[in-house]
Amino acid sequence: VKTGRRVYSTRLSLYLIKFNIIVKSHLIALFPALSDAVLACEFRTEKDQNPRIEWKKKGKGVTFVYFNDKFTGSYAGRAKIEGATLTIHSVTQKDSGEYRCEVTASEDHVNLGEASVSLNVLVPPHVPSCEVPSSVFVGSGLELLCKDKLSVPPATYRWYKDNKALTATADTPYNIDTNKGTLKFKSVSKLDSGMYRCESSNSVGAPKSCVAKKLKVIDYPLNMTILIAGAAGFLLLILFCCICCALWECKGVSCKRKSNTRCKKEIEKQSFFSHIIKNVIYKR
């Protein structure tokens, strides 16, 4: 089978000979999607001129592909058999799996021969899904994602910014995982703003790219900065007040045990300041 510059083929030879031997072989057949997959099974019998031929596929269980001189299930109308060679038309990923050819020659000394072949249906790249946010704040960490779940063998990925391929080095502010399709920034700057897209590729077909998406790196708004600073200041004030209250409480307990005039004045002063601090906290 010819597919562009590549040729994928398999030949499965099966012989029934007069010694008590069953020949088993396991081959791997590679065929592109929507092509005709030819799973060859050749045999030679000793006497039997009309051996029984069966093809089975292993999955969760074992299902018949060809049985009692006819195809079963989804193979009916889209497969043919010549001798014992099985041809499946317009294969898809669902056809991938392990197939077994069985030839039974009841008149021969050795009446059963079988061989297996694994069919791998190759799928060219599909348009990948690209996750690029529309905006992100300066200094934030960022991860862009790219995924093509359908290609076989699995795709590798390349990222582009403003139609220029990105290559990660020790000096770049990002790193790229070509197998997972990730583009990671530890801390983005305004220079990282631009149009981003991802391209998936494998050995079967032409690369496919998602539509470029715009990423904008923006400053934190002023009101948000003020809000953050105000919240931090308020928390520090509460913490300071709590520490002061705790210290005064400890001092008050110590004075109560002494029961002298100086301690009474300290307790009155402590109660006054505690009252003010509590009012400040609760009013806020």
NORDALIN-V580402 format. One record per helix or strand of 3 or more residues. SS is the DSSP state (2 for helix, 1 for strand). FROM is the first residue (numbers start at 1). TO is the last residue. Records with the same first field share a line. If there is no record, write none. Layout:
SS: FROM-TO ; FROM-TO
//
This chain:
1: 26-32 ; 37-39 ; 52-58 ; 62-67 ; 79-82 ; 85-88 ; 97-104 ; 112-123 ; 129-131 ; 135-137 ; 142-147 ; 156-161 ; 174-177 ; 182-185 ; 194-201 ; 213-218
2: 73-75 ; 93-95 ; 190-192 ; 222-258 ; 261-283
//
